[in-house]
């Protein structure tokens, strides 16, 4: 089964939660994945662009080099 837009845990969805919602997401290969908790949730903007601690737009707490901790 393939989705027209995105998939979240096996369920087809029209979009990922890039800029809204309690939990923010990024997309990879048409699948929505949650941003790490170390990433600060930014209203109206992308919170992360990947799964690593170095992919946060801003850190929720502290930055150690390129990584949010």
Beta strands, then each sheet from edge to edge (+ up, - down):
strand 1: 6-8
strand 2: 11-13
strand 3: 25-28
strand 4: 31-34
strand 5: 63-64
strand 6: 67-68
sheet 1: 1+ 2-
sheet 2: 3+ 4-
sheet 3: 5+ 6-
end
